[in-house]
Amino acid sequence: MDAFTNYIINCPDEIKSPIKVAVLDDGFDMISNVYTEPGSIIFKTMDSWNNNCAGGYTSYRKRTSKFLDRHPMVSYNSESGHGTRMVKLVQKLCPKAKLYVARLSNVNGAPTCESAAEAIEWAVRCGVDIISMSWSIQTSPSSVARPPPDELRLKAAIDKAKNANILMFGASADEGNNGATEPIIYPAAAAGVFCIVAADYYGQLKATVGAEGSGKNAYAFPSEEVKDGKAHGSSVATALAAGFTALLLHSAEISGWANSEGAELRLLRNHENMARVFNGLLVPGTRYVGVTYSIPDYVSKGDWDNTGKKALRGLMRKILS
């Protein structure tokens, strides 16, 4: 994949608008920003710092907003480094994507429903093509009949993004079922969200995958192959799934597979249609999307003007049609 990604970086393109990917996590370390083009990454913070104070600051929303105005790098930075790693994974697979990074509020290591809903709503307003969510929120089955307001807002935000034909990717819970009652995992269990699970070296699902990761809407992506020393599991798989999808959309556009009006690309931005693409890439007998098997070596070796563009267009026709 690295050879293909590097090939795509150097391909001439005349696309009107880059693929837009929203990464909703705990922020991004701007000091480690590897982007070279101005405006290639947009930041937004949903973290009021009421629940997750950084550097020992105790702040209320009004005081926090003034503090963050004076210290913008602090407001977007990832405290744990998790968000930074997820952004870099997406960018590694699709360097030409324009990223929209939201920092969520966290309580006990998990995003709050309210900040997650606010971030999804923001991504919808930004008109993104893809939303990557490498985290999970466990809700009790007992709350199905009478969900609290923050859960209702999160579900409504997911529905809004689905209706806007935004491709959403949510991480399955790596720990699986820890009790007698299986919790409901959001956003992975929501309709219109691709539930992404971690696969081992052989493309098999991890044994600890919960119920949401065993259905037909669950897709396995690489996790163990990513050797950054820290990130692993379904969070890595989710970021790679989002990045791979962005790469497909970008490749389809620059290859000329889509017509000038972009009707085919609009169809690809539909959950059911992209699910059909993933199903066509599954390794037989598994839910593993064969990312590394789907890109032949010859595609990244041709001269763009003579054979490269034609080869890429043929590959996109085979994968996407």
C-alpha positions in Angstrom: 0.0 0.0 0.0 2.9 2.4 0.7 4.0 2.2 -2.9 0.5 2.9 -4.2 0.0 5.8 -1.8 3.3 7.4 -2.8 2.3 6.9 -6.4 -1.1 8.7 -5.9 0.7 11.6 -4.1 2.7 12.3 -7.2 -0.1 11.9 -9.7 -1.3 15.1 -11.3 -4.9 15.8 -10.4 -7.4 18.5 -11.3 -10.1 17.7 -8.8 -12.4 20.5 -7.8 -12.5 19.6 -4.2 -10.4 17.2 -2.1 -12.0 14.4 -0.2 -13.0 15.7 3.2 -12.5 13.4 6.2 -13.5 14.3 9.8 -11.5 12.6 12.6 -13.4 12.9 15.9 -11.1 12.0 18.7 -9.2 13.8 21.5 -7.5 16.3 19.3 -4.2 16.5 17.3 -0.7 17.6 18.1 -0.2 20.5 15.7 3.5 20.6 16.4 3.7 17.2 14.7 1.6 18.4 11.7 3.1 16.9 8.6 0.9 18.7 6.2 2.6 21.0 3.7 -0.4 22.7 2.1 -2.1 25.6 4.0 -5.7 24.8 5.0 -5.3 21.1 4.6 -6.4 20.5 8.2 -9.3 22.3 10.1 -9.6 22.1 13.9 -12.6 22.3 16.2 -12.8 21.7 20.0 -15.9 20.3 21.7 -14.0 19.9 25.0 -15.3 22.4 27.6 -12.6 21.1 30.0 -15.2 20.8 32.7 -14.6 17.0 32.8 -11.1 16.6 31.4 -8.8 19.4 32.6 -5.4 19.6 31.1 -2.3 20.8 32.9 -4.2 21.1 36.2 -6.5 23.9 35.0 -10.0 23.9 36.5 -12.2 25.8 34.1 -15.8 26.5 33.4 -17.1 26.9 29.9 -17.0 30.7 29.9 -13.5 30.9 31.4 -12.3 28.1 29.2 -13.4 29.8 26.0 -11.3 32.8 26.9 -8.3 30.6 27.8 -8.6 28.6 24.6 -8.8 31.8 22.5 -5.4 32.8 23.9 -3.9 29.3 23.7 -5.3 27.7 20.5 -2.6 25.0 20.3 -3.6 23.8 23.8 -7.3 23.7 22.8 -6.7 21.3 19.9 -3.8 19.2 21.2 -4.3 15.6 21.9 -3.6 14.9 25.6 -3.1 11.1 25.2 -1.7 11.1 21.6 -4.5 8.8 20.5 -6.1 11.4 18.2 -2.8 12.4 16.7 -2.0 8.8 15.8 -5.5 8.3 14.2 -5.1 11.5 12.1 -1.7 10.3 10.9 -3.1 6.9 10.0 -5.8 8.5 7.8 -3.3 10.9 6.3 -0.8 8.1 5.6 -3.4 6.3 3.4 -4.8 9.4 1.8 -2.4 12.3 2.0 -4.4 14.4 -0.4 -7.5 14.4 1.9 -8.6 17.6 3.7 -9.0 16.7 7.4 -11.4 18.1 9.9 -10.2 17.3 13.4 -12.5 17.7 16.4 -11.4 17.3 20.0 -14.1 15.7 22.2 -14.7 15.9 25.9 -13.8 12.7 27.7 -15.0 11.1 30.9 -13.2 8.1 32.3 -11.4 7.5 29.0 -14.5 7.7 26.7 -16.1 10.6 24.8 -19.3 12.1 26.1 -22.4 11.6 24.1 -22.9 15.4 24.0 -19.5 16.3 22.6 -19.7 13.4 20.1 -23.1 14.6 18.9 -21.8 18.2 18.6 -18.8 17.0 16.6 -20.9 15.0 14.2 -23.2 17.9 13.7 -20.2 20.1 13.0 -18.8 17.6 10.5 -22.2 17.6 8.7 -22.2 21.4 8.5 -18.7 21.2 7.0 -19.9 18.9 4.3 -17.4 16.1 4.9 -17.4 12.9 2.9 -16.2 10.6 5.7 -16.3 10.6 9.5 -13.8 8.5 11.4 -14.6 7.6 15.1 -12.0 5.4 16.7 -13.7 5.1 20.0 -16.8 3.5 21.6 -19.5 4.6 24.0 -21.2 1.9 26.0 -24.9 2.5 26.7 -27.1 0.3 28.9 -29.8 -1.7 27.1 -32.1 -0.5 29.9 -31.9 3.0 28.4 -33.4 1.9 25.0 -37.0 2.6 26.2 -36.2 6.0 27.7 -32.8 7.2 26.4 -31.3 10.2 28.3 -31.2 13.5 26.3 -27.5 13.3 25.4 -28.0 9.8 23.9 -31.0 11.0 21.9 -28.9 13.9 20.5 -26.1 11.5 19.5 -28.5 9.2 17.7 -30.1 12.2 16.0 -26.7 13.5 14.9 -25.8 10.0 13.4 -29.1 10.0 11.5 -28.4 13.4 10.2 -25.0 12.4 8.9 -26.5 9.2 7.4 -29.2 11.2 5.6 -26.4 13.5 4.3 -24.7 10.5 2.7 -21.6 10.8 4.9 -19.7 7.5 5.2 -19.3 6.9 8.9 -16.8 4.5 10.6 -17.0 3.5 14.3 -14.8 1.3 16.3 -16.1 -1.9 17.9 -15.4 -2.4 21.6 -12.1 -4.4 21.8 -13.0 -5.7 25.2 -16.2 -7.5 24.1 -18.9 -8.4 26.6 -17.8 -8.0 30.2 -21.0 -8.8 31.8 -24.2 -10.8 31.6 -25.9 -8.1 29.5 -24.3 -7.1 26.3 -24.0 -3.2 26.2 -25.1 -1.2 23.2 -22.0 0.3 21.6 -22.2 3.6 19.8 -21.5 4.7 17.2 -20.6 1.3 15.8 -24.0 -0.3 16.5 -25.9 2.5 14.9 -27.6 2.1 11.5 -25.6 3.8 8.8 -22.3 3.4 10.6 -19.7 0.8 9.4 -18.7 -1.2 12.5 -14.9 -1.7 12.2 -13.2 -4.5 14.1 -9.6 -5.4 14.5 -8.3 -8.3 12.5 -5.2 -10.4 13.2 -2.4 -11.2 10.8 -4.6 -13.9 9.1 -7.6 -11.6 8.7 -9.6 -13.2 11.5 -11.6 -11.2 13.9 -10.2 -10.8 17.4 -11.8 -13.1 20.0 -12.8 -10.2 22.2 -15.1 -8.5 19.6 -18.5 -7.7 21.0 -22.0 -8.5 19.5 -21.9 -5.3 17.3 -18.8 -6.6 15.6 -20.3 -9.9 14.5 -23.0 -8.8 12.1 -23.1 -8.2 8.4 -22.4 -4.5 8.9 -19.1 -5.3 10.6 -15.9 -5.2 8.6 -12.4 -6.2 9.7 -9.4 -4.1 8.8 -5.7 -4.5 9.6 -4.6 -3.7 13.2 -1.6 -5.9 14.1 0.3 -5.0 10.9 0.5 -1.3 12.1 3.7 -1.2 14.1 3.9 2.3 15.6 4.6 0.8 19.0 1.4 2.3 20.6 -1.7 2.2 18.6 -3.5 -1.1 18.0 -6.9 -2.8 17.9 -10.1 -1.5 16.5 -9.2 2.1 16.8 -6.3 1.6 14.3 -8.6 -0.5 12.1 -11.2 2.3 12.0 -8.8 5.0 11.0 -7.3 2.8 8.3 -10.8 2.0 7.0 -11.6 5.7 6.8 -8.3 6.4 5.1 -8.6 3.5 2.7 -12.1 4.7 1.7 -10.8 8.3 1.2 -8.1 6.8 -1.0 -10.6 4.9 -3.1 -12.7 8.1 -3.6 -9.7 10.2 -4.5 -8.3 7.5 -6.9 -11.7 7.2 -8.6 -11.8 10.9 -9.2 -8.3 11.5 -10.6 -8.4 8.4 -12.7 -11.4 9.6 -14.7 -13.5 6.6 -13.6 -16.3 9.1 -12.6 -17.9 11.3 -15.2 -17.4 15.1 -15.2 -20.7 15.6 -13.3 -19.5 13.2 -10.5 -22.7 11.2 -10.4 -20.8 7.9 -9.7 -18.9 9.5 -6.8 -22.1 10.7 -5.3 -23.4 7.2 -5.4 -20.3 5.9 -3.7 -20.9 8.2 -0.8 -23.9 6.1 0.1 -23.6 3.6 2.9 -25.2 0.7 1.1 -23.2 1.3 -2.1 -19.9 1.4 -0.2 -20.9 -1.7 1.7 -21.2 -3.5 -1.7 -17.7 -2.3 -2.5 -16.3 -3.7 0.8 -18.2 -7.0 0.3 -16.5 -7.3 -3.1 -13.1 -7.0 -1.4 -13.7 -9.5 1.4 -11.3 -12.4 1.8 -13.4 -15.5 1.2 -14.9 -16.9 4.4 -14.0 -13.9 6.5 -15.2 -10.3 7.2 -11.7 -9.1 6.4 -11.4 -6.4 3.7 -8.4 -7.3 1.7 -6.8 -3.9 1.6 -3.3 -5.1 0.8 -4.6 -7.6 -1.8 -6.8 -5.1 -3.7 -4.1 -3.0 -5.2 -1.9 -4.8 -7.8 1.8 -3.7 -8.0 1.6 -2.9 -11.7 -0.8 0.0 -11.0 1.8 2.0 -9.2 4.6 1.4 -11.7 3.2 2.9 -14.9 3.9 6.3 -16.4 0.8 8.4 -15.6 0.3 9.9 -19.1 0.8 6.7 -21.0 -0.3 3.7 -18.9 -0.7 4.9 -15.3 -4.0 6.7 -15.5 -5.5 4.0 -17.7 -4.4 1.2 -15.2 -5.8 3.1 -12.3 -9.1 3.7 -14.1 -9.3 0.0 -14.8 -8.6 -0.9 -11.2 -11.3 1.5 -10.0 -13.8 0.1 -12.5 -13.0 -3.4 -11.1 -13.3 -2.4 -7.4 -16.1 0.1 -7.5 -18.4 -1.0 -10.3 
